[in-house]
Amino acid sequence: MDRIEKLKALQATPIDPEKDIALINQYAHKELTPEGVFCFPVNLCDNDVDRDIERFTKAALEKLTTLFVGKSGILDHRWSAEKQVARLYRCEVVEMSEKNSLGEPLIVLRGSAYMLRNEANKPLIEAIEGGIVKEVSVGCRVGKCTCSVCGKDLKLDWRTWTYQCETGHIKGEKYNGKQCVGELKEPQEAYEFSFVAVPAQRGAGVTKGAETLDDAVELFKAGDLSKAKPEDLKAIIQRSQMALAGNDERAERTKILTENQKFLEVKNHDTV
Ligand SMILES: [Zn+2]
C-alpha cells in the first residue's frame, strides 16, 4: 500500500529528562545532560477510527513501536526551513482508561521525543510548551487495509471513488448497524513525523509576507509562477482540486495523490 499520513494532536505535557537521559544518549551524537534537552510525548497512532474511517489494529501498533523509535521530528515545508529538530527515543503501546469510538479500550502508540535546548530550537520549544504548535503529521506505510466487516482487503473502486472489499462492503457505510472501517495492518515502514505549522484551519495556510489566505491568493495570482518550484506548483494544483472537491471525495483523492507520488518515486528510482 501507499504511504499514509495522519494528523495527531501534540501533547504539551513535558517529560522529566532526568529519568530518560540514559535512553536519550543512545540516540544522541554526543553526550547530553538533562538540562540540555526538552522532552515531550507524541501520540503517534491509535486504534480509534480516524477521519479517513481507518484505524490501526493492536498488532499493527505493536509492530510500529519498533519502526518509529529513532525516527526524527522535522519542521514541515511551511516553516522557514525543513530540518530535523527532534528524535523519538522511546515508543510504547499504552492502554488508556477511556474507550475508543467502537467501545473498545483505547490503545495508543505513544512516542517520547527529545529536542536540544539551543537557541535555534528555543522558539519551537516555547511554541510547544505554550500550546501553539498543536499538531504533528505522522506517516507510515502499511501492507494491508482490510474490511472490518468481513476481513477482506479494501481496494479503491475508480468508478465510484469508494473503498470496497470483494464482498462489496464500502468503507464508511453501515452493515447491520456496524460501520465498515479500514483496518490498517502489517506496517512496513515508519517515516519522520513533522510539526504542523498552521494547524488551526487546514487549507488556510499562511504564506510568509501575507497576513491572510486572501493576501496569499492575491500574491499568488500576481506573482511570476515560472519562478516557483515545479513540485510547489503541483502541490498547489492538487490542493486547489481538493478544495473544489466535496468533503467525501477529498479523503479518497488524497489517497490517490499519494499513490501517484509513490508510483513516480518508484519510476524515478527505476530509471537511475
Ligand atoms: Zn467486507
Residues whose N, C-alpha, C, O or C-beta is under 5 A from the ligand:
A	BS01	ZN	C147 V149 C150 G151 K152 C165 T167 H169
